[in-house]
Amino acid sequence: MPQTVITIATRGQGLYEFTDAAADFVRQSGVAEGLLTVFVCHTSASLLIQENADPDVKRDLNEFFGRLVPPSSDSSMRWIAHTQEGPDDMPAHIKAALNQVSIGIPVSGGRLMLGTWQGIYLFEHRDRPHRREIVLHLGA
């Protein structure tokens, strides 16, 4: 069964699309029918399948999660104990817990069965840049 690891360099909080890298992996695998499992190897980032046509969707999602889980320096988050890595650390873990770290995508005819406007995203929840590893595993 084909498997690879891709690395995404982030520049801080936001959504980073990697649909093309996943589609290339599936195409090069030669597997016609199966399931692509996508897994992010981190506790302060997550995965999303989301619209990739309008950039406002990414902006609005980032804004929503920022309002839902503000930095620990915000007065509403004084209860947070885990602050040793900065005010974005524990909120990043909470955001990752609210989202997915693994996604399964059907493959048919050697192609990802994504809808017209669907893209695969890494959702970075930390403020500073990181290098995030994502495992792509294709099972027939």
Sine and cosine of phi, psi and omega as CSV:
sin_phi,cos_phi,sin_psi,cos_psi,sin_omega,cos_omega
0.00,0.00,0.78,-0.63,-0.03,-1.00
-0.93,0.36,0.61,-0.79,0.04,-1.00
-0.48,-0.88,0.57,-0.82,0.07,-1.00
-0.49,-0.87,0.24,-0.97,0.10,-1.00
-0.85,-0.53,0.77,-0.63,0.11,-0.99
-0.93,-0.37,0.48,-0.88,0.01,-1.00
-0.90,-0.44,0.74,-0.67,0.04,-1.00
-0.89,-0.45,0.84,-0.54,0.07,-1.00
-1.00,0.04,0.88,-0.48,0.00,-1.00
-0.99,-0.15,0.32,-0.95,0.02,-1.00
-0.90,-0.43,0.27,0.96,-0.07,-1.00
0.82,-0.57,-0.13,-0.99,-0.09,-1.00
-0.83,0.56,0.62,-0.78,0.05,-1.00
0.53,-0.85,0.00,-1.00,-0.02,-1.00
-0.97,-0.25,0.74,-0.67,-0.05,-1.00
-0.85,-0.53,0.94,-0.35,-0.06,-1.00
-0.97,0.22,0.68,-0.74,0.07,-1.00
-0.69,-0.73,0.50,0.86,0.02,-1.00
-0.84,0.54,-0.71,0.71,-0.04,-1.00
-0.88,0.47,-0.64,0.77,0.01,-1.00
-0.90,0.43,-0.65,0.76,0.03,-1.00
-0.92,0.39,-0.67,0.74,0.00,-1.00
-0.91,0.42,-0.64,0.77,0.05,-1.00
-0.89,0.46,-0.68,0.74,0.03,-1.00
-0.86,0.50,-0.73,0.69,0.00,-1.00
-0.89,0.46,-0.72,0.70,-0.02,-1.00
-0.86,0.50,-0.71,0.71,-0.04,-1.00
-0.95,0.30,-0.34,0.94,-0.03,-1.00
-0.94,0.35,-0.47,0.88,-0.06,-1.00
0.99,0.17,0.03,1.00,0.02,-1.00
-0.99,0.15,0.82,-0.58,-0.05,-1.00
-1.00,0.05,-0.66,0.75,-0.05,-1.00
-0.77,-0.64,0.71,-0.70,0.03,-1.00
0.17,-0.99,-0.38,-0.92,-0.02,-1.00
-0.71,-0.71,0.83,-0.55,0.10,-0.99
-1.00,0.01,0.86,-0.52,0.12,-0.99
-0.99,-0.17,0.77,-0.63,0.01,-1.00
-0.90,-0.43,0.80,-0.60,-0.07,-1.00
-0.69,-0.72,0.79,-0.62,0.06,-1.00
-0.99,-0.11,0.75,-0.66,-0.11,-0.99
-1.00,-0.04,0.74,0.68,-0.06,-1.00
-0.53,-0.85,0.35,-0.94,-0.02,-1.00
-0.96,-0.28,0.01,1.00,0.02,-1.00
-0.79,-0.61,0.45,0.89,0.12,-0.99
-0.56,-0.83,0.36,-0.93,-0.02,-1.00
-0.60,-0.80,-0.06,-1.00,-0.03,-1.00
-0.84,-0.54,0.52,-0.86,0.05,-1.00
-0.60,-0.80,0.56,-0.83,0.32,-0.95
-0.96,-0.28,0.84,-0.54,-0.13,-0.99
-0.48,-0.87,0.21,-0.98,0.03,-1.00
-0.85,0.52,0.68,-0.74,0.02,-1.00
-0.87,-0.50,0.29,0.96,-0.03,-1.00
-1.00,-0.04,-0.69,0.73,-0.08,-1.00
-0.94,-0.33,0.89,-0.46,-0.02,-1.00
-0.89,0.46,-0.31,0.95,0.05,-1.00
-0.89,0.45,-0.47,0.88,0.03,-1.00
-0.88,0.48,-0.73,0.68,0.02,-1.00
-0.88,0.48,-0.71,0.70,-0.01,-1.00
-0.87,0.49,-0.72,0.69,-0.03,-1.00
-0.91,0.41,-0.64,0.77,0.04,-1.00
-0.90,0.45,-0.70,0.71,0.02,-1.00
-0.88,0.48,-0.69,0.72,0.03,-1.00
-0.89,0.45,-0.69,0.72,0.00,-1.00
-0.86,0.52,-0.77,0.64,-0.03,-1.00
-0.92,0.39,-0.51,0.86,0.09,-1.00
-0.91,0.41,-0.56,0.83,0.05,-1.00
-0.98,0.20,-0.61,0.79,0.00,-1.00
-0.91,0.41,-0.67,0.74,-0.03,-1.00
-0.75,-0.66,1.00,0.06,-0.01,-1.00
-0.96,0.28,0.17,-0.98,0.05,-1.00
-0.85,0.53,0.43,-0.91,-0.02,-1.00
-0.91,0.41,-0.24,0.97,0.06,-1.00
-0.97,0.23,-0.23,0.97,0.05,-1.00
-0.93,0.36,0.62,-0.78,-0.06,-1.00
-0.87,0.50,-0.46,0.89,0.01,-1.00
-0.97,0.25,-0.16,0.99,-0.07,-1.00
-0.92,-0.40,0.35,0.94,-0.03,-1.00
-0.87,0.49,-0.34,0.94,-0.04,-1.00
-0.95,0.31,-0.27,0.96,-0.06,-1.00
-0.93,0.37,0.77,-0.64,0.02,-1.00
-1.00,-0.09,-0.56,0.83,-0.07,-1.00
-0.99,0.12,1.00,-0.03,-0.07,-1.00
-0.79,-0.61,0.07,1.00,-0.13,-0.99
-0.90,0.45,-0.39,0.92,0.01,-1.00
-0.98,-0.21,0.25,0.97,0.06,-1.00
0.93,-0.37,0.21,-0.98,-0.09,-1.00
-0.94,0.33,-0.21,0.98,0.03,-1.00
-0.99,-0.10,-0.12,0.99,-0.15,-0.99
-0.93,0.37,-0.89,0.45,-0.04,-1.00
-0.90,0.44,-0.64,0.77,0.09,-1.00
-0.85,0.53,-0.56,0.83,0.05,-1.00
-0.91,0.42,-0.64,0.77,0.04,-1.00
-0.91,0.42,-0.64,0.77,0.01,-1.00
-0.90,0.43,-0.71,0.70,0.01,-1.00
-0.87,0.48,-0.66,0.75,0.03,-1.00
-0.91,0.42,-0.59,0.81,0.02,-1.00
-0.93,0.37,-0.46,0.89,0.01,-1.00
-0.99,0.13,-0.25,0.97,-0.02,-1.00
-0.91,-0.40,-0.26,-0.97,-0.04,-1.00
-0.96,-0.27,0.54,-0.84,0.16,-0.99
-0.95,-0.33,-0.09,1.00,0.03,-1.00
-0.60,-0.80,0.67,-0.74,0.00,-1.00
-0.71,-0.70,0.65,-0.76,0.11,-0.99
-0.95,-0.31,0.75,-0.66,-0.01,-1.00
-0.80,-0.60,0.85,-0.53,0.03,-1.00
-0.89,0.45,0.54,-0.84,0.06,-1.00
-0.86,-0.51,0.76,-0.65,0.05,-1.00
-0.62,-0.79,0.69,-0.72,-0.03,-1.00
0.88,0.47,0.46,0.89,0.00,-1.00
0.96,0.27,0.27,0.96,-0.04,-1.00
-0.76,-0.65,0.50,-0.86,0.10,-0.99
-0.91,0.41,0.69,-0.72,-0.02,-1.00
-1.00,0.00,0.82,0.58,0.05,-1.00
-1.00,0.04,0.49,-0.87,0.08,-1.00
-0.95,0.32,0.18,-0.98,-0.09,-1.00
-0.78,0.63,-0.70,0.71,-0.09,-1.00
-0.96,-0.27,0.21,0.98,-0.03,-1.00
-1.00,0.05,0.68,-0.73,0.11,-0.99
-0.76,-0.65,0.35,-0.94,0.02,-1.00
-0.98,-0.21,0.78,-0.62,-0.09,-1.00
-0.80,-0.60,0.60,-0.80,0.32,-0.95
-1.00,0.04,0.76,-0.65,0.03,-1.00
-0.95,-0.31,0.98,-0.21,0.00,-1.00
-0.99,0.17,0.78,-0.62,-0.03,-1.00
-0.95,-0.32,-0.03,1.00,0.02,-1.00
-0.99,-0.14,0.43,-0.90,-0.02,-1.00
-0.97,0.25,-0.64,0.77,-0.09,-1.00
-1.00,-0.01,0.32,-0.95,-0.01,-1.00
-0.88,0.47,0.54,-0.84,0.07,-1.00
-0.63,-0.78,0.29,-0.96,0.17,-0.99
-0.93,-0.37,0.93,-0.37,-0.09,-1.00
-0.97,-0.23,0.74,-0.68,0.03,-1.00
-0.99,-0.15,0.73,-0.69,0.01,-1.00
-0.81,-0.59,0.81,-0.59,0.03,-1.00
-1.00,-0.02,0.76,-0.65,0.12,-0.99
-0.92,-0.38,0.84,-0.54,-0.03,-1.00
-0.77,-0.64,0.84,-0.55,-0.03,-1.00
-0.94,-0.35,0.92,-0.40,0.03,-1.00
-0.96,-0.27,0.71,-0.70,-0.01,-1.00
-1.00,0.08,0.00,0.00,0.00,0.00
